Amino acid sequence: MSKLAILGGTPVRSHPLPGYRTIGAEEQLAVEQVLASGALSRYLGCWGEMFMGGPQVRALEEEWSAHFGARHAIAVNSCTSGLMCAIGAVGIEPGDEVIVPPYTMSATVMAPLIYGGIPIFADVCPQTFCIDAESIQKKITPRTKAIMAVDLFGHPYNAPIINALAQKHGLRVIEDCAQAPGARLHQRYAGCLGDVGVFSLNYHKHIHSGEGGVVVTDDDDLADRVRLIRNHGESVAEGKGVKNLVNLVGFNFRMTEIEAAIARCQLRKLDNVNALRLENVHKLERALANIPAITLPVVHQGAQHVYYVHACLFDEQMAGIHRNRFVAAVAAELPVFQGREAEGVKISSGYVRPLYLLPLFQQRIAFGSQGFPFSLSPPEAQLTYAKGICPVTEQLHEHKLFLHEFIHPLMEEQDLLDVIHAFEKVWENRKDLL
Ligand SMILES: Cc1ncc(COP(=O)(O)O)c(C=O)c1O
């Protein structure tokens, strides 16, 4: 069994690993009840009782707000649309700069663009991989209006320092909590650490409703504006007597009653699935700690990580092989996740390519063909999206970081043992990979 599978040997395991699944009988029943009611969405895009949606949406919002301790929870049809609502609600205007991390899902960075905001990339922290406070500080200019802080991979962003910076410079903090439902910092839930937070309920997240999202805030005015943007604000403003029309061009970001009914069941499962995930992390880490070239995820003091993925560092010099080769060799030892063959991350070298390298930024083409909104950046801003602007992210992406999902709650003892065996086998035979 010592010949590596990537070199033609027998893999550690050939039958599929359990896929992650949280949908069960509760969700099925809840959906059936909504179907039986015949009312799959109760929204109306005008001011009145149904502007706020139907009973399932409203119940989800109440339960979400109670669970996370947020004054307002506003259901939307994705985290992407929630982020757009948040950017619109805080009043981002064309030409405003919004500081963003390059290591995140693209939606975080696209949201400012929708309102003509200009994303300015700050580097990430080499330990938690979340946006780095020192790097943010260097990027603040008189044009900066907001910071997008992402709780990346399940670790809460550095809220004490970043919020203080924001306060000092009069900036809004929008927290992208898509990957961290249930994470905490000093007893406060992630999602509720900034001025406004956004969760995702897409299929790949800890809990899901197929697609969906929830915006949370303690600020009454922001909540009001998010609700307007969610549901045709332009048609509602008059009836509701809204005076401030900035960014109220509305969308249809409404969640259906079916999704809301599923999301309510899922929310009740969140604590349990997070606890099981954490147990698996501990079990796996006890073994991975014996591989000297692997550095396990760091958890900052006072933080509770929820491990959307288990993101580790690999020391190429110590191992004597490239990270990509190591990761490919581990992947070859292990089968796909059942029912998720072409989906999600089994194990991967790095995360997304640093987002400033997307063609959109390289060619500065977002809306129309004339470079809007980048063209609004004054010459003294020296706007650049060149390779090298976030060296920590680039190093992580090209050489150091790998992540995997072998910690999900349905992985049992033998599954974890197989994963451990795969890592150990590759480590012990790494010279064969040279
Ligand atoms: C950090 C982050 N932000 C935003 C999103 C977008 O979420 P959604 O698919 O719900 O729009 C994701 C989804 O992968 C994400 O990981």
The ligand as an ORCA input file, in Angstrom:
! r2SCAN-3c Opt
* xyz 0 1
  C     -17.697     34.776      1.218
  C     -18.885     34.633      0.328
  N     -19.598     35.727      0.030
  C     -20.689     35.668     -0.743
  C     -21.100     34.487     -1.285
  C     -22.302     34.476     -2.175
  O     -23.326     33.723     -1.611
  P     -24.669     33.383     -2.428
  O     -24.371     32.230     -3.288
  O     -25.669     33.087     -1.351
  O     -25.025     34.602     -3.191
  C     -20.409     33.307     -1.003
  C     -20.824     32.020     -1.594
  O     -20.067     31.135     -1.853
  C     -19.261     33.383     -0.179
  O     -18.550     32.292      0.118
*
